[in-house]
Amino acid sequence: MSVVVMGVGFSGAFPSSRGLSYREMIQRAAVMAYEDAGVTPDEIDGAVSVEEDFLSGYSIADEYTPDQLGMVKKPVYTIPGDFLQGIGSAVMQLRTGRFRTVVVQSYCKASNVLNHDEVVHFALDPVYNRLGVSPKYLAGIEMQRFMAETDIDDVAIAEIAAYNRSKALLNPLAPYGQKTTAESILSSRMIASPMTEGMIARPADAAVVIVLGIGEEMVERTADPVYITGTGWGSGNSIIERRDHGISEGTALAARMALGEAGIVSARDEVDVFYINDIMAHRQLMHMAAMGLDLDSLPRINPDGGAMGGGDLFEATSGARFYDAVRMLRGQAGTHAIEDAEVALVHGWRGLPTDTCAVVILEGDGRSLS
């Protein structure tokens, strides 16, 4: 039985949301999503909250989210991971038959975080990996390895960062759209050689809420349904000394799982639009390679500007891409729309120091569904 995206809501993205608390951002996104879905909070059976205590700044952060979702005294399952992992969990809950509707939410209040690198340090082994430098040194190692194993150089990687930011100029929800060049990216401050500051997405604040349903009744209630036809997740080796830093094994595993469930043999030939994590420019190319995509596919990748244009939203980053993908398949993407898009692939990466990734396949109502 198909899981349908009934409604979507998004508040942000803002370089700084000083005028809004994270609760207010979630509430705004929730109201939008419920209105879009044509449901009221009392019709939602449960929720999945995607957030991390460290980034929220206090313990058991999920206790502070049910109110604004209308989920008081209802089951709320928390995932400290990527937004798409929350989508995968919600899909599994719906398929148990115990729920008809589930809401998935995530938020980012990056402007409250004084030093994100200090948080990332906690994810590294304290004896062997937590060195007295920025934890982004691992990204520099990845980039060096990736370039050594491919014919891609630092100029091509800088061009990805510039290209995505230019696409974001057409997306009114993207705060970092700009016209820039690979030369400007390369000449920005060195972070972890050969990775420069311009190759890293800047943080932003936002909240995303998605209403999912299952069954013919929920499909019939949805004015413009989009279906989740495949979900997948995977991780590379958690011990970074044993990981091949030139590939994203997590992406390859997640894509294989999601594409197989959706019955798609070739992502390149059967998917119309891709949303691929680009919080670091070299990572977009690594993720593309893991899915069998090359530079010829770039016009169909991150039409909304990705994280380079929309901001690094931590756990919620792939949620912003999911939101745009749904609107793309509905024909609501506006000036950055890809004409006649019917199948979308959304990819998420947990971020450093992991190679934990997830993939979701979305199909519009024009596709025949089993």
C-alpha positions as CSV (number, residue, x, y, z in Angstrom):
1,M,0.0,0.0,0.0
2,S,1.4,3.4,-1.0
3,V,2.4,6.1,1.5
4,V,1.2,9.5,0.3
5,V,2.6,12.9,1.2
6,M,-0.5,14.7,2.2
7,G,0.9,18.1,3.2
8,V,4.2,20.0,3.5
9,G,5.2,23.1,5.5
10,F,8.4,25.1,5.7
11,S,9.4,28.1,7.8
12,G,12.7,29.7,6.8
13,A,15.4,29.5,5.8
14,F,16.9,32.5,7.7
15,P,20.6,33.3,8.3
16,S,19.4,34.2,11.8
17,S,15.8,33.9,13.1
18,R,16.2,36.2,16.2
19,G,12.5,37.2,15.9
20,L,11.3,33.6,16.1
21,S,12.0,30.9,18.6
22,Y,12.4,27.3,17.3
23,R,9.0,26.5,18.7
24,E,7.5,29.3,16.7
25,M,9.2,28.1,13.6
26,I,7.9,24.6,14.1
27,Q,4.4,25.9,14.8
28,R,4.4,27.9,11.6
29,A,5.6,25.0,9.5
30,A,3.0,22.7,11.2
31,V,0.1,25.0,10.5
32,M,1.2,25.2,6.8
33,A,1.5,21.5,6.6
34,Y,-1.9,20.7,8.2
35,E,-3.5,23.4,6.0
36,D,-1.9,21.9,2.9
37,A,-3.0,18.4,3.9
38,G,-6.5,19.5,4.8
39,V,-6.3,17.9,8.2
40,T,-6.4,19.0,11.8
41,P,-3.9,18.0,14.5
42,D,-6.4,15.7,16.2
43,E,-6.5,13.6,13.0
44,I,-2.7,12.9,13.3
45,D,-2.0,9.5,14.9
46,G,1.7,10.0,15.8
47,A,4.8,12.0,15.1
48,V,8.5,11.5,14.3
49,S,10.8,14.2,15.6
50,V,14.2,14.5,14.0
51,E,16.6,16.4,16.2
52,E,19.8,16.1,18.3
53,D,20.1,17.1,21.9
54,F,23.6,18.5,21.5
55,L,22.5,20.9,18.7
56,S,19.3,21.9,20.5
57,G,21.4,22.8,23.6
58,Y,19.6,20.8,26.2
59,S,18.8,17.2,27.2
60,I,15.7,15.3,25.9
61,A,15.0,18.1,23.4
62,D,12.1,16.2,21.9
63,E,10.0,16.9,25.0
64,Y,9.8,20.5,23.8
65,T,8.3,19.7,20.4
66,P,4.9,17.9,20.8
67,D,3.0,21.0,21.8
68,Q,3.5,23.0,18.6
69,L,2.6,19.9,16.5
70,G,-0.6,19.2,18.4
71,M,0.9,15.9,19.6
72,V,0.3,16.1,23.3
73,K,-0.3,12.6,24.8
74,K,0.4,11.1,21.4
75,P,3.3,8.9,20.5
76,V,6.4,10.9,19.4
77,Y,9.4,8.9,18.2
78,T,12.7,10.8,18.1
79,I,15.6,10.2,15.7
80,P,18.9,12.0,16.2
81,G,19.9,11.7,12.6
82,D,19.1,12.9,9.1
83,F,15.5,14.0,8.2
84,L,15.2,11.2,5.7
85,Q,15.8,8.7,8.4
86,G,12.8,10.1,10.1
87,I,10.8,9.7,6.8
88,G,11.9,6.1,6.6
89,S,10.8,5.5,10.2
90,A,7.4,7.1,9.6
91,V,6.8,5.0,6.5
92,M,7.5,1.8,8.5
93,Q,5.1,3.0,11.2
94,L,2.4,3.6,8.7
95,R,2.9,0.2,7.1
96,T,2.4,-1.6,10.5
97,G,-1.3,-0.8,10.2
98,R,-1.3,0.9,13.6
99,F,-1.3,4.5,12.1
100,R,-3.2,6.1,9.3
101,T,-1.3,9.5,9.5
102,V,2.1,10.4,10.9
103,V,3.7,13.8,10.9
104,V,7.5,14.2,10.6
105,Q,9.2,17.4,11.8
106,S,12.7,18.7,12.1
107,Y,14.2,22.1,12.8
108,C,17.5,24.0,12.9
109,K,18.3,26.9,15.1
110,A,21.9,27.3,14.0
111,S,22.0,30.9,15.1
112,N,21.9,29.6,18.7
113,V,25.1,27.6,18.2
114,L,28.3,29.5,18.9
115,N,30.7,26.9,17.5
116,H,29.4,24.0,15.5
117,D,32.8,22.5,15.3
118,E,32.8,22.0,19.1
119,V,29.7,19.9,18.7
120,V,31.1,17.8,15.9
121,H,34.2,17.1,18.0
122,F,32.0,15.1,20.4
123,A,31.2,12.6,17.5
124,L,34.9,11.8,17.1
125,D,36.9,9.3,19.0
126,P,38.4,11.2,21.9
127,V,41.7,9.4,21.9
128,Y,42.6,8.9,18.2
129,N,40.4,11.3,16.2
130,R,39.5,14.3,18.4
131,L,42.6,16.4,17.5
132,G,43.3,20.0,18.4
133,V,42.1,21.2,15.0
134,S,38.8,21.8,13.3
135,P,37.0,18.4,12.8
136,K,36.6,19.4,9.2
137,Y,40.1,18.1,8.7
138,L,38.3,14.8,7.8
139,A,36.6,16.5,4.9
140,G,40.0,17.7,3.6
141,I,41.1,14.1,3.7
142,E,38.0,13.0,1.8
143,M,38.5,15.6,-0.8
144,Q,42.1,14.7,-1.4
145,R,41.3,11.0,-1.7
146,F,38.3,11.7,-4.0
147,M,40.4,13.8,-6.3
148,A,43.2,11.2,-6.4
149,E,40.8,8.5,-7.4
150,T,38.9,10.4,-10.1
151,D,39.6,12.9,-12.8
152,I,37.9,15.7,-10.8
153,D,40.1,18.5,-9.5
154,D,39.6,21.3,-7.0
155,V,38.4,23.7,-9.7
156,A,35.5,21.3,-10.6
157,I,34.6,21.1,-6.9
158,A,34.6,24.9,-6.6
159,E,32.4,25.1,-9.7
160,I,29.8,22.9,-7.9
161,A,29.6,25.4,-5.0
162,A,29.3,28.3,-7.4
163,Y,26.8,26.6,-9.6
164,N,24.4,25.7,-6.7
165,R,24.5,29.2,-5.2
166,S,23.6,30.6,-8.6
167,K,20.6,28.3,-8.9
168,A,19.4,29.5,-5.5
169,L,18.8,32.9,-7.0
170,L,15.6,31.5,-8.4
171,N,14.5,30.1,-5.1
172,P,12.8,32.7,-2.8
173,L,13.3,30.4,0.3
174,A,17.1,30.2,-0.2
175,P,19.0,32.9,1.7
176,Y,22.5,32.4,0.2
177,G,21.8,32.7,-3.6
178,Q,24.5,34.6,-5.3
179,K,26.5,35.0,-8.5
180,T,30.0,33.9,-7.8
181,T,32.9,32.0,-9.5
182,A,35.1,29.0,-9.0
183,E,38.0,31.4,-8.7
184,S,36.4,33.2,-5.8
185,I,35.5,30.0,-4.1
186,L,39.1,28.7,-4.4
187,S,40.6,32.0,-3.1
188,S,38.4,32.0,0.1
189,R,39.9,31.1,3.4
190,M,41.5,27.7,3.6
191,I,39.7,25.4,6.1
192,A,41.3,21.9,5.6
193,S,43.5,21.7,2.5
194,P,42.4,21.6,-0.2
195,M,38.9,22.5,1.1
196,T,38.2,26.2,1.3
197,E,35.5,28.1,3.2
198,G,33.5,28.7,0.0
199,M,33.1,25.0,-0.5
200,I,31.1,24.7,2.7
201,A,27.4,25.6,3.1
202,R,26.7,28.3,5.6
203,P,24.3,27.5,8.5
204,A,20.7,28.8,8.6
205,D,17.6,28.5,10.7
206,A,14.4,26.7,9.5
207,A,11.7,24.2,10.4
208,V,10.1,21.6,8.1
209,V,6.9,19.6,8.8
210,I,5.6,16.8,6.5
211,V,2.2,15.0,6.9
212,L,2.2,11.4,5.6
213,G,-0.8,9.1,5.2
214,I,-1.6,5.6,4.1
215,G,-4.7,4.0,2.5
216,E,-7.2,4.9,-0.2
217,E,-9.0,7.3,2.2
218,M,-5.9,9.4,2.8
219,V,-5.1,9.4,-0.9
220,E,-8.6,10.5,-1.8
221,R,-8.4,13.3,0.8
222,T,-5.1,14.7,-0.7
223,A,-5.7,17.3,-3.4
224,D,-2.4,16.8,-5.1
225,P,-0.8,13.5,-3.9
226,V,2.9,12.6,-4.1
227,Y,3.8,9.1,-3.2
228,I,6.8,7.7,-1.4
229,T,7.7,4.6,-3.4
230,G,11.2,3.8,-2.0
231,T,13.2,4.4,1.1
232,G,16.7,3.3,1.9
233,W,19.5,4.0,4.4
234,G,23.1,2.9,4.9
235,S,26.4,3.7,6.5
236,G,30.1,3.4,5.7
237,N,32.5,2.1,8.3
238,S,32.1,4.0,11.6
239,I,35.8,3.6,12.3
240,I,37.3,6.4,10.1
241,E,40.7,4.7,9.9
242,R,39.1,1.7,8.2
243,R,36.9,3.8,5.8
244,D,37.6,4.3,2.1
245,H,37.4,8.1,2.1
246,G,37.2,8.4,-1.7
247,I,33.6,6.9,-1.9
248,S,30.3,7.2,-0.1
249,E,29.4,3.6,0.7
250,G,26.5,4.8,2.8
251,T,25.0,6.6,-0.3
252,A,25.5,3.5,-2.5
253,L,23.7,1.2,0.0
254,A,20.9,3.7,0.6
255,A,20.3,4.3,-3.1
256,R,20.4,0.6,-4.0
257,M,17.7,-0.1,-1.3
258,A,15.4,2.8,-2.2
259,L,15.7,2.4,-6.0
260,G,15.1,-1.4,-5.7
261,E,12.0,-0.8,-3.6
262,A,10.7,1.7,-6.2
263,G,11.4,-0.7,-9.0
264,I,13.9,1.7,-10.7
265,V,16.8,0.0,-12.5
266,S,18.7,3.1,-13.6
267,A,18.6,6.3,-11.6
268,R,20.2,8.3,-14.4
269,D,17.5,7.2,-16.9
270,E,14.4,6.9,-14.8
271,V,14.7,9.8,-12.2
272,D,13.8,13.3,-13.4
273,V,15.2,15.4,-10.6
274,F,17.7,14.8,-7.9
275,Y,18.3,16.5,-4.5
276,I,21.7,15.5,-3.3
277,N,23.4,16.6,-0.1
278,D,26.0,19.3,-0.8
279,I,26.8,20.8,2.6
280,M,30.4,20.3,1.4
281,A,30.9,20.6,-2.4
282,H,33.1,17.6,-2.8
283,R,30.5,15.5,-1.0
284,Q,27.9,16.2,-3.7
285,L,30.2,14.8,-6.3
286,M,31.0,11.8,-4.0
287,H,27.3,11.1,-3.6
288,M,26.7,11.5,-7.3
289,A,29.4,9.0,-8.1
290,A,28.0,6.5,-5.6
291,M,24.7,6.6,-7.5
292,G,26.2,6.3,-11.0
293,L,25.7,10.0,-11.9
294,D,28.2,12.2,-13.6
295,L,28.6,15.9,-14.5
296,D,26.1,15.5,-17.4
297,S,23.4,15.2,-14.7
298,L,24.0,18.5,-13.1
299,P,21.1,20.4,-14.7
300,R,18.7,18.0,-12.9
301,I,20.5,18.1,-9.5
302,N,19.5,20.6,-6.7
303,P,17.4,22.9,-8.8
304,D,16.5,24.8,-5.6
305,G,20.2,25.6,-4.9
306,G,20.8,22.8,-2.4
307,A,22.4,23.5,0.9
308,M,24.9,25.9,-0.7
309,G,22.1,28.2,-1.5
310,G,19.5,27.2,1.1
311,G,21.8,26.8,4.1
312,D,23.1,23.9,6.2
313,L,20.1,23.1,8.4
314,F,21.9,20.3,10.3
315,E,19.3,17.5,10.8
316,A,16.7,19.4,8.7
317,T,18.9,19.9,5.6
318,S,17.3,17.0,3.6
319,G,13.9,18.1,4.9
320,A,14.3,21.3,2.9
321,R,15.1,19.3,-0.2
322,F,12.2,16.9,0.5
323,Y,9.9,19.9,0.7
324,D,11.1,21.3,-2.6
325,A,10.9,17.9,-4.3
326,V,7.2,17.5,-3.3
327,R,6.4,21.0,-4.7
328,M,8.4,20.2,-7.8
329,L,6.3,17.1,-8.5
330,R,3.2,19.0,-7.9
331,G,4.2,21.7,-10.4
332,Q,4.6,24.3,-7.6
333,A,8.3,24.9,-7.8
334,G,8.0,28.2,-9.6
335,T,10.9,29.7,-11.5
336,H,13.3,26.8,-10.7
337,A,10.9,24.1,-11.9
338,I,12.1,21.2,-14.1
339,E,9.3,20.7,-16.7
340,D,7.2,17.6,-16.4
341,A,9.2,16.1,-13.5
342,E,7.4,13.0,-12.3
343,V,10.1,11.1,-10.3
344,A,12.4,12.7,-7.7
345,L,15.3,11.2,-5.6
346,V,16.0,13.0,-2.3
347,H,19.4,12.2,-0.6
348,G,20.5,13.0,2.9
349,W,23.9,12.8,4.7
350,R,24.2,12.9,8.5
351,G,27.4,15.0,8.1
352,L,30.9,14.7,9.6
353,P,32.3,12.5,10.8
354,T,29.8,9.9,9.5
355,D,29.1,8.3,6.1
356,T,25.5,7.7,7.2
357,C,23.1,8.4,4.3
358,A,19.5,8.0,3.3
359,V,17.5,8.1,0.1
360,V,13.8,8.5,-0.6
361,I,12.1,8.1,-4.0
362,L,9.0,10.3,-4.6
363,E,6.6,9.9,-7.5
364,G,3.9,12.3,-8.7
365,D,0.3,11.3,-9.2
366,G,0.8,11.0,-12.9
367,R,2.8,7.8,-12.4
368,S,1.1,4.4,-12.4
369,L,1.4,3.0,-8.9
370,S,1.0,-0.6,-7.8
